[in-house]
Amino acid sequence: MKQSVQTARTITTVISFDVRMIHSVLSG
């Protein structure tokens, strides 16, 4: 159970980081 929570948290962090990168590229 704890493992899946850690995985979900990692995926969320990666996605939010990607979104931020894409947003800065588009607005740049």
Secondary structure as UniProt FT lines:
FT   HELIX           2..27
//
